[in-house]
Amino acid sequence: MPPRWPRKPDRNDPAFRRLDDRMNFAVHVAVFLAINSGLWFVHNLNKADWSWLTPLSGIWLGGLLLHLLYIAVIADYSPATGKS
């Protein structure tokens, strides 16, 4: 069952922003794992010589780690002080 939000979703709500960013990260991880495991499975099954696969996986993993760094350290989830 997907998580339910007890009130109307609003990107100005810090708790909702935090949850939304974490759910987006979870989707990013799931897509990374599904596609990379499929590519490596086919690569090993066919004994293919795909020289591009290792850099692709490494760069994508680096992007995934940057995404994690953003939501864990950089993102500011403090309440908005007011509209100007």
Secondary structure by P-SEA (a helix, b strand, c coil): cccccccccccccaaaaaaaaaaaaaaaaaaaaaaaaaaaaaaaaacccccaaaaaaaaaaaaaaaaaaaaccccccccccccc
